[in-house]
Structure formats: structure tokens, C-alpha cells
Amino acid sequence: MLAPTELQLFPSCYNCISWSSDGEVAIAAGEYVQILTPKQNEKPSTPNNTWTNTRFKANVFTNKEWATIWPQTRDNFSLGPEQSLSTVVGLAWSPPGLAKHRRCVLAVLTSNLLLSFWDIGPQGRWSRVAIVNHALGSYFSGEKGEEMKLRKAGIRSFTWCPPLKVPGPEEPATPYSVLGAESRWGLWFLGVANDDNDVVVLRVDAGYSFAVVGLGSVSEGGAGAGAGASVFATAVASRVKAGFMAAGPWVYLPAADRRGICAAVSNLGIVCGSRLRVVRCVATLTLEDEETGSPVYKAACELVENPMGELVDERHFTTPLQWLYSDGAPEIWLAAGTFAGLTVLRFSYAAYEGQEKGGRVRVQELPFYEATEEDEDRRHWEPTSAMTVAWDEGAQKPVLHVGTVGGYTASMALQDSVELGLPSWRKQLDNIREQFDIARDLGGFTIARTWGLASHRGLVVAAITVHPGDTIEYRTSAEERTTLVFSHTNTQYDEESLGLPQSAPDCSPDSMRRQREAVLGYILFFENGDYSKSPWSRKLIYAAACCTVVDSQNPKLLSQAQLAVEWLASDAQIDLDDEIAKCSAPGNTIKAKSVEQLGDSERRIYEQCEICDAGIPWDSAKEAQCTNGHLFVRCGMTFLAIQEPGISKFCSHCGMEYLSEDLVHTVQGGELERACRNLSDAFDTCIYCGGKFQA
């Protein structure tokens, strides 16, 4: 059960919380970022011991990471960024697959206008791995004047775009073919708004390298003063900056030319001052070099402002944005907090794509009303401080959850009629507020402020603080408290069933065999069985063939294993008649080679005990035991015996052990390292349960 979790911190921004697809929760807490990592295999009897709590300081920079900024002119110098304590003003987890072992990386925006990427190391320590501003500085290096370069490189807001997945082939080359990483995980794009109100789209690669692929602007025609405005209003309008950003889904379009792989359109919602701007982003992917072994995709984005009309321009937008969409829905919605309410922009797909005959965007306003004992409910004037979209498995619809710093909460589902209801976590918020009120005898004058909302696989978490409502509040840093409350998106579930979604891996022999056969088929059928062109070492091919003989029940795999062994016998000029004979039927075992057979040339094919130099037979796909009794675990992907400590990685879910492609070079040759790396690129999660790896 996920019980409310109390943390000793105070949020430092709106939308202060983010929940990754790996289950990790990040909270912005001033100079620090608090990370809650779910514990694996927790028993239901320990509801208050679900998380591992760590934190790191996000406002410490070296001079290389953040160069000293000397006093600037009046037009460019700002006391906020340059003289601030660099507190956290925004954070968000990336889509899965960007960090090592296909995990999520954390993007943290601090008040000095620097956007940093943070990742966890092997020892569980969080470290800064990249700074996005350096990419902007290089891109705008041709600007005249150092002051303008500073403005172009400073980041005011950011958003992660959904991953753009490359369509796979209609028919795979073999039944065991694996889609490329670009089709499984997609390409990662990051949208940022700099201090000069430029909208920049960057492509982010797995090695934390950045490339600017699109550039636009929201300054022209933005939140400027109208005709006849005062001098002060005009001056203030020129200082307006982008505050919040949100990226909509990718809608695929026909490719623009013959070499085009795919084209897709997305929209970026941006709150610039008190005005809402929507920038359409058309991305085109092309194959940069078809001659290389692995495809290299080049991305280009065209940014064009999507006019919203007077109904949007006349509203006062102040808060975060969220897109609502689902497969098969006729419209895509953009929800934005306005002054004392919520505004929903309903895009048809034609309008979303920017077609001339797409029609106008429908705009609906939902005012916030507080229930009172009076005849008429009164308006709620506090700004919206938190938004998230969670997927309701029961209704198969996305649900928007909204919270304000004044205690107002609401939810809204993507459906034909637009109406606000109570969220599933409202009851827990009221319980916490009442406990605070009773403990301090405040007579009902208590406010519960919602600072952040996030969702993960049908669950919603809200970051809440409680305060007295009719008196001045004073508290020290030691008294700062923030409570996280969890709930299901579907209100039909009770609190007793509330828990992190974890599926137990299927460890039955038949299931394990099927998963192993996927890897064995990938190795043996690679390049349609032309092993002279395959990247696999002889040792790996021999191990795959032997594992097929011992474990597989698939006749096609056994036949291909026989072809692989015959090729090895011919290519290496060694005697493999015993292995060839045993490929005719499943369930056989292969005897260990004698010391005479383990010569220098054959040693690169056969497995040999590193302790006693004895041969290792093949009688199991899980374990390897030499003729003298030394027992080893077999790698779950290469099926080789792991004979050295410190060269493994493990599945964080089921605990399966694998050879690490980053560590195997310390004890093995270059061929095995390359083979492990190629296999890890294709099978980058646990083949048995789909869990992420950890060192």
C-alpha cells in the first residue's frame, strides 16, 4: 500500500514533482532535488517503507560549467538569474531510453537559467552529466556582442517532447529480427525557450550530445501592448519572458521525398507573459547514410506559430499546460490555467496539423467555483499550481488532474462533454488538512496547497503543504514539511489496493525457454545465417549453437544451429562432429573438451575454466560447471560462463545476471566485447521480464 509520505522540505516552484517511467519520483526543494526510488520486492505489510530517499544539491557549478558573468548593461543585466542562489525552478524526467541501461535522465532548471541533466552512477551517486546551455552557446556563437550571446544561451523554460519513433519495416527479414533502437525507443527531442524568447528544438542523443534541429520565436506579436498603450505598458511588454511549455503528441505525415523516412507534426504550447502561444513543429527524418551497418537518422524541424484567434488572446494565462490525447479520439486538447479558471483548447487533427481547411480551434472556459454554505458558490481566485494527465485503465481515457495553491482541486476526462469533477486524491488531501487543523486548534481555518502533480501507470501523486488560513505563519527550515499522497486514477479502486504496479516475472521453464530462443534466433539467423558477415565472435556462435542443442525445442533453431556448427568446423578447421550429430534432436548434452583439444586456436571457441584450465561441458543454459567442479552462472544473453567478479550487470526486477558490455573488456578479448555490445544494443532490457539493468 502506498501510504502518504511526509518529507522534510518545502517546494520551490509550481509543478514541483515529476514521476519517471522507471518509478522514481523527483521533487524540487530549493537548492536540492529529492529523489524517491521504489524498493523492489517490498512486502505489503510495510506501507511506510516503500521508498529509498536520497537527495543532491543542484546549485553547485564549476567555473567551466557556469562561467562568471560580469556586470552587463541595463538592457541585459538581471538581478534574478545572475545574483540568485540557483534554486530549482523546474524539473522533468525524460522519456525512457535516454540514460544508461535505457533509464530516464532528470532535467533540472535552476534560477540562474541553466538546464542540467542528472543521472545516477554505479555507486548510487547522482551527478550532473550535461548542460544544455552549452549547446545553445555554440549554436548562437555567431551573434554580435557578448550580451546577446548570454541572452540566447539562457533558458527560461523547457519541455520534453514525446519520443518520435521511426516506423519499422512491414515485413521483418527473419522471424527473430529485432527493431532498431529508433523504432523501439524513438528519437528524443527537447524544446526550450531562451532569454530572448527564441523557441529552440534540440535533438538529444544517448551520449548526451545535442544538436539544434529547429528554431522559432514567440517575441513578435507576443504579449505586447496594443495600440494606444502607455509607455510603461509597452516597456513591460518588451520584457515578457516565456514561463511554461508543454509539447503535444506527434502526428505522422507522409514523407516529403523519396529518402524521407517519416514526417510528423507536434505543437508546443508556451505561456509567454500572460498570453498563450502555440508553435507548430514539423519534423522530418531522413536516412543520412545508407551504406553504414546501422542506420543514422537526420532530423530537421520547422517551427511556425499556429494562430489561436481573439478568443485565446483575450484571456489571462498564468499557469502550467497539459495536452490530453488518446488513440482514436477525434480531438487533441490543450488545457491551460487562466485567471480563476481553466481554459481548454480543442484541436481537430486538421487544425493540429495546420491544414488550411482545418477549421478554428474550439475554446471552452471552465471557471473555478468553491462550494460554500451560501446560496451561490464563490469564485476561486488562486492560480493553478499543478497539472498532470493520468491514464484511466477502466475508462480507457486520459484524465486531467488540477490543483491550486488555494486548496482547489479538480479533474477532467477526455470526452465529448467538458466538465470538472473531484479528483481521486481529494479525500486524502482533506484528511491531511483536518489533521493539521485539529492538532493546532485552528478552528477550520486551514489551507492545503497543492504544489505539484505527477502520474505513473494509472497512479497519481500530489505534493501538498498545509498552512493556517487566517493568521501569519512562521516556521523554521526544520519545521518544513511536504506530504505526498497517492491515489488511483480510477476512483473505483479502494485505498487498500493502492500500490506500485509491479508484475511478477514468469519464471516457468517454458517461458524462460521462449525468451532464450528469441536471443538464440537473433544470433543464429543474423545476416540470414552468413556468419562470415556477422559481428559475432566464434565463441559466441558456438555458445549459441550449444545452448540451442541443450535447451531449445524448436526444430528450425536446431537446424540453424547445425549449420552454424558446420560453418565453425570449416572456418576454424576443428573437429565438431559430436556437436553436429547432437543437433538432430533436442535435449542433448555436450561433453567437455579434453586438455589436448583445448589448444591455442580452439581456446577461442571452447569455454575453459579460468581457475583450473579444465573444459566446461554444456548441460544447462543457466549454469556452467567444469570437470573439476567449479560452478559458474551463465550470462542470460550470451550464454557464456561468467568466471570473473565485477564484470556483470543485473536486472533490477528479476535479478538475472548478464555480462556487462562496459566491463567485459577487462578480462576478455575485443571480439567478445564487440559481440556483447552489439547484443546489448538489440536486447537493452532484461529478455525475461523486461526490467531495466543496473550495475
N, C-alpha and C positions, 0 to 999 in steps of 0.2 A: 504494500500500500504506500502511495506517495503522500505522506503527511506534510502539512505546512512546515516550511523550513525557515528558521529565523537566522539572519545574517547580521553581523556587526558592521554595518556600512550604511552609507546614505547615497542614493543615486545622484549622479552628476549631470544627467541630461534626460530629455524625453526619449522614449523608445530605448530605455537603458539596458534592455535584455535581449539576448539572441540565443537561439537553440539550434544546434547543428544537427545534420542528419545522422551523425555518429552518436548523438545523445548528450553531448556536452553543452552546458549552459554557461554563458558568459554575461557578467553584469558590470556595467560601468560604475565605478565608485571613486570618483575624484582622480587622484593620482594613480590609483590602482585599477586593475581588472581582476575580478573574482571569477574563478573557474570552478564549476561543479561537474565532476566526472562521475558517471554512474558506476557503481560497483557491480562486478559481474557475479552471477550466481548467488545473489542475496536471498536469504530465506524470507518468506512473508512475515515471519514473526518479528522482524527488526525494521519497523517502518521508519524510525528516526535515524537509521544508519544506512541510507541508500546512496549517499554521495561521498566522494572524496573531494575535500575542499582545498584548493590552492589559490594563490594569487601572485601577481607580479606587478612590478612598478613600471608603468608605461611612459613616464615623463622624463626618463633619463636618456640623454642622447650624447654621443661623442661629437667632437667638433667636425669630424668627417661626415657624420650623419646629418648634422644640422649646423651649418656654418654660422659664425657670428654675424648678426645683422646690425650694421651701424646706423645711426640716426639718418632718416630719409627726409625728403621734402614733405611739405604739408599734405600734398595730394596722395602720397603713397604710404606715409607712416601711420601705423595704427597701434595704439597702446594695448589693444586687446591681444592680438597674436604675439607681438614681439615681447611684451612685458608680462605675459600671463605665466601661470605655473604649469602650463601644458597639461591641463587636466583632460580627461577623456570626455569628448562631446559626441561620440558616435562609435558604434561597433557593429559588426555583422560577420557571420560565418559565410565562407564561400560555399558554392555548390560542391558536392563531394567529388573527389578525384584529383584535386589540385595539389594537396600536400603529399608528403611521403606516405607510401602504403595506401594511397587513394583516400586519404582522410581529408578533412576540411581545414583550411587555414583561416585564421582570425584576422580581419582587417580592423584596425583601431585608428580612429581620427582623434587627434588631440587639438587643443585650443591654439597651438602655435601653427596650425594649418598644415600639419604633417600627417600623412596617411601611411601607417606602418602595417606590415604583415608579421604576424606572430605564429610560431609553430613550436611544438613540444619536441624536445630532444630525446635521445636514448635513455638518459638518466632522469627523465620526468621534469626537466627544467625548461621553462618557456623562454624563448629568445626571439629577438627581432631578426627576421630573415630578409626583409626587403623594405624599401621606402619608395613609394610610388612617385613622390615629388621629383626624384632624380630623373625619372623618365620624362616628366614634363619639362624639367630644366634643360635636358638635352634636346628635346623637340623644339622648344622655343628659344634656343640659344642664338638664333639669328635676329631676335628682336633688338631694337635700338634702345640703349640705356639699361643700366643695371636695375633701376627701379621697376621698369616694366617687366623685366625678366623675373623679378621677385613676385610680382602680382600674377604672372602667368603660371608660376610654379607652385603657388599656394593653393591648397584645396579646401574649399568651403563645405562641400557635401559630396557624398558618393553613394553608389548603389551597385549591387551585383546583378548582372543580367542573368536570366536563366541560361543554362548551358545550351549551346547551339550544336545539335547532334547531326553529324553527316549521315545521310541515308546510306544504308548498306546495299550490297548487291541483291538483285531479285532472286538469283539462284547461287548458292554457295558453291565453291569449287569442289569441295568434298563434304560429306556429312559431318565431318569433325572440324570444319573451318570455324575460326573464331573471328568475330567482327573486330575491326581496329579500335583503338582507344578513342578515336574521334567519334566513332559511332556508338560506343558503349557509354562513354562519359561526356562526350561533347567537347566543344571549344569554349574557353572561359573568357568572358568579356566583363570589363569593369567600366562603369560610367561615372565620371567625376565632373564637378563644376568648380572652376578655379576662381581666384580672387578677382579676375577680370570678367567674370560671367561668361567664360567660354565653356561649352559643353564638350568634353573630350571622352571618346570611347577608346579604351585600351584593350588589346588582347593580352592575356596573361598566360604564360606557358608554365609547365610543371616545374621548371627550374627557376621560377620567379623572375623571368625576364619579361619585359614589357615592350609593346610596340603600339604606337598611336595609329589607329586604323580609321578614325573618324573625328571630325572637328566641326562644331557649330557654335552658335551664340544665341543667348536669350536677352542680351542687353538692348538691342534695337527694338523699339516698340514694346518694351517691357513695362515695368511698373512706373513709368514716368508720369509726370503731371500733365494734365490735359491743357488745352488752350485756355489762356487767361489765368493760369495758376500763378500763385505768388512766387517771388524769388526764392523764399525759403523752401516751398514745396518742390520747386524744380531742383534745388540743391540737394534736398533729401532724396529725391528720386534718383539722382545720379549716383548715390551711394548704396543703392539697394543691392543686396547680395542674395545668391541662391541659398535657401535654407534646408530644404528637404528634397530628396529624389527617390523615385521608385521606377523600376523597369517592368514593362508588361511582357507578356509571353511572345515567343517567336511564332509567326505565321508563315509557313513555307510558300514560296512563289516559284513559278517556272524559272529555270536557269536562263540567264541573259544571253549566253553564247554557247558554242559547242564545247569549250573547255570548262564551262562553269559546272561545278559540282552541285551546288544548290544556292538558292537565294531565299532570304527570309526577311520579314519586316517586324520590328518591335517599336514600341513607343516609350519614351521616357517622360514621366510626369515630374515637373520641377516647380516647387514653390519659390518664386522669386519675389522677395519682399512680401506683399500681401496678394500677389497675383499668381495665378496658376498658368504655367506654360506647358505645352505638350510638344515634344520634339520627336518626329518620326525618324527611325533609324532603319535604313535598308542595307542589309549585309549581304555581300556576295562572296562566295567561296570558290576559289579556283585551285586546280592542281598545279603547283609551282613547278615540279619536276617529275615527270612520269617515268624516268629512267632509273631512279633510285629504288632500292629494295623496299623501303617503306614510304608511303605517300607523304608529301609535305604540302600542306594546305596554306594558301594565302588568303587573307581576309581583307576586305575593304568595306567601309561603312559610309553611307551618305546620310547626313543629318539635315533634315528640313523641318522647320516649325510647322506644326499642324494647327491651324487657326481654330479656336473654340467658339468664337462669337461673343456677342454682348452679354448673353446670359451668364457666361463664366467670368467675363472681365469685370462685371459689376459686383462680384462677390469678394468678400474679405477672407482669404485663406491664410491660416496661421499654423497648421499642424502637419503631422506626417501623412503619407499617402500609402494606399494599398490597392493593388489590382486584384480583381476577382474574375476567375475564368475556369472553365472545365471543358473537357472534350464533349462535343455535341451541343453545347449551349449556343443559342443564336446570337448572343451578345457578349461583349467583354466590358466589364465595369471598372471604373476608377473611382474609389472612394477617397474623399479629401475632407479634412476637418475645416469648418468655417467658423465664423464668429457665432457662437451659441447654437451650433448645429452641425450637420453633416451633409455634404453635397455629393451626389452620385452622378457620374458621367457615364452614360450608356452608349457604347460604341457598337454599331453593326460591324461585321467583318469588312465590308466595303469601306466604311468610314475609317476603320482602324488601319487599313492598308493604304489609305489616302487616295482612293479612286475618286474621279471627278463626279461620278453619279452615285457616290456612296451615301449621300444624304447627310443631314445635320446630326450632330451628336445630341442625344436627348439628355436633359439636365433635370434632376429632381433634388429638392432640398428637404431634408428631414430635421426639423428643429428639435432641440433637446428640451424636454419638459420634466420637471421634478414633481413627483406625487406629493401633495400636501393635504392637510385636513380642510383647506378652504374649498370653496365651490369650484374655483378654477386653478388648474395647475400652473405653476410659475416657470418661466424660462430659466434654463441653466446657462450661466454666462462664462463659466470657467473653460479654458481652452482644452482641446483634446490633446492628451499627452501620450497615448499608447494605442497602437493598432496592430492587429495581426490577422492572418487568414488561416483557418484550420479546415481540414477536410473531414466532413461528417461521413463516416463509412455507412451508417444506416440509411441516410437520405441520398448518398452519393452526390453531395453538393458541397461547395466551399462555403464557409460561414465566416463572416467578418466579425471580429470582437473589438470593441471600442471602450476606452476608459479615459477619464479626465482627472485633473488634479483637484477637482472639487468633489469627487466621490461618485460622479455619474457613470453608469456603465450601460452598455447596450450591445446587442448582437443583431446580425442581419444575414440572411442566406441569399444565395444567388438564385432567384426565382422570378416569376412573372410580376408579382406584386412586391413593391419595395416598402417594407415596414420594419420598425425597430422592435426588438424583444429583449428580454432579460438574458444575460449570458449564463452559462452553466456554473461559473465560478462566483456568481454574485452572493450566494448563500455563505460561502466561506469568507468573503470579504466582510459581510455583515457580522459574522461571528467574531472575527478579529477586532472589528471596531467596537463591538459591545463589550468584549473582554477588557479592552483598553479603557473604555468609559467606566465600567464598574470598578476596576482596580484603582482609578484615580478620582472617583466620585465626581464626574463632570456633568452629571445630570442630563445626559443625552447630547451634549454639545461636543461632539467628536466628529472629525472628518477623516475619512480613509482616502488617501490619494493613490492613484494608480500611475506608476512611472514607466511601466513597460509591460508589453505582452509579447509572447512568442509561442510558437506551436511546433509540435513534432509528432508525426504519425498518429493523428487523432487526439492528441493531448494538448492542453493549453496551460501555460504558466503565466501568472500575473505577479509583478513586483509591486508591493503595497507598503506604504508607510501610514501611520496613524498619528493624529495631532489633535490638540484641543481646539475647539471651534470658536470660542468666544473670549479668549484671553491670549496674552502674549506668551509665546513658548520660548523657553530657554533650555538648551540641552548641550552637554559637552560631547566631544567625539566618542567618549567611552559609552555614552548612552544612545548612540545612533543605532537604529535597528531598521532593517528591511525584511519583510516577510514574503516568501514565495509561496503562493497557493497554486495547486494543480487541480485540473478537472478534465473530464472527458468533453469532447465537442458534442457528442450525442448525450442529451440530458436523460435518456432512458437508463443509462448505466448508473449504478449507485457508487458511493464513495468507497465502499469496501473492496470493490473490484478495481480500484484505481491503482495502476502500477505501470512501470516502464514496459513497453511492448517488447518482449523477448520470446523468440520461438526456439524451442529446444531442437538441436540438430538431430537429424535422423542418422543414427549410428548403426543401423542394421547392416548385416553383411551385404545384402543385395543393393542397398542404397550406396554404400561405400564402393562397391564394385562398379556401379554405373558411373559414379563420379570419376573414378580412376580411369575408366575406359574412355572418357572424354579427353583426358590428357594423353593417354596412350595412342588414341587415334590421331590426335593432333600431331604427335611426334612421328608416328609411322607413316601417315599419309601426307606429310608435308612435301610440297613440290610434287604432288602426285606420286610419291614413292621414289623420286630420283634423288638418292641420298648423296650423290656427288655434288648436288647444288644446295643441299640443306645446310643450315647453320649448326647442326647438331654434331657433337663430337662422337667418335666411335664408341666411347664408353657409355654415353647416354643412349645411343641407339641400341647397344647390346642390353643395357639395363631395361629399356622399354620392351624389347622383344622377350626377355626372360620373365619380366613381370606379367606380360600377356600370357605366356605359357603357364605360369603358376596360378594366376588369379582370374583371367578372363574366361567367359563362356561364349564369347561372340565369335562365330566361325570366320567372319570377314577379317576381324582383327588377328586371329590366329594365322590365317593365310597370309596377311600382310607381314606378320612377324616372321614367318618363314622366309619371305622374300628379303626382309631386312637382314636376317642371319646369313642367308646365301650371299648377299652383297658384301657383308663383312668378311666372310670366309674368302671371297675372291679378292677383295681390295687389300686385306691385311695378310693374305697368304698364310692363314692359320686353319687348323682343323676344328670345325664346328659341326661335325656330323651328328654328335649326340644331341645338340640343340635343335638341329634341323629335323631330326627324327621325332622329337617330342613336340613339335609344333602341330602335329597331325591331330592331337586330341587335347582337350582342356584338362586342367587339374594335375599336370605332371610337375615334377621337381627336377632341378638341375644340380648335379653334383659339383662340389668344389674342385678347382683345378689343382693339380699337384705342383710341388715346388719346381719341378722341371718345366712344366708348362707355363709357369709364371715368369717368362723371360722378360727382357727389357722391352721388346716390341709388343708382346702380348699384355704386358702390365698396363698399357694404356687402354685396354679393353676390359680386362677382367678386374674384379674387385679383389683386393688383398688387404688383410688385416694390418693396420699400421702398428700394432703392438708386437705381434709375433711373426709377421710376414706369411701367415698361413692363408690358404684360399678361403673364400666365402661362398657357400652354396646358395642356391636360390630355392627356398621352400616357403617363403612368405612375402607378401607385399608390404607388411608393416615392420618386420624385424629382420635383422641380419645377424647371424652367429657364425663365427669362423670355426674351423675344425677343432681348434683348441679351446673353444667355449667362450670366447669373448663376444659379448652381446651388444649390439648397436640398434638404434632406431633408424628406420629408413625414411628418407625425405618424402613428404607427401606429394611431391610434384615430379622430381627427377627419379625417385625410387632408388637412389643411391644410399649407401650406409653413411650416416653422419658419425664420423670417427674422431672428430676433434671438438673440444669445447669452444664456445664463443663464436661459432660460425652459423648459428641458427637464427631464425625468426619464428614467431609463434602466432597462431590465430588467437585473437583476443576473445573469441567466443567459445570455440570448442577446444582450444589448446593444442591443435595439431602442429607438429614441428616440421619446418621446412629449412632447406639450405638457403642462407641469405646471399643474394647476388652481390651485395656490397662487402661481404666478409669472406667469401669462399676463396678469393684470390690469395689469401694469406697462407693457405696450405695446399691449394690445388693449382693446376696449370691454367694458362689463359684460355684454352679451349672450353674447359668446364665453366669458367666464369662467364664467357660469352653465351654459352648454352643456357646457363641459369638466368642470365639477364633477358635473353630472348623469350624464355618460357615465362618469366615473371611479367614481362610486358603483355603477354597474352592472357595469363591467369594471374591477375593482380589482386585478387581476393581469394580467400580460402575456397578450394574447389569442393569441399564437403559441406560447408554451411553458409558460405558467402560472407563470413566475417572479415573484418579488416585485420591486417597484420600488425604486429608490434615486435620491437627488438627484444 
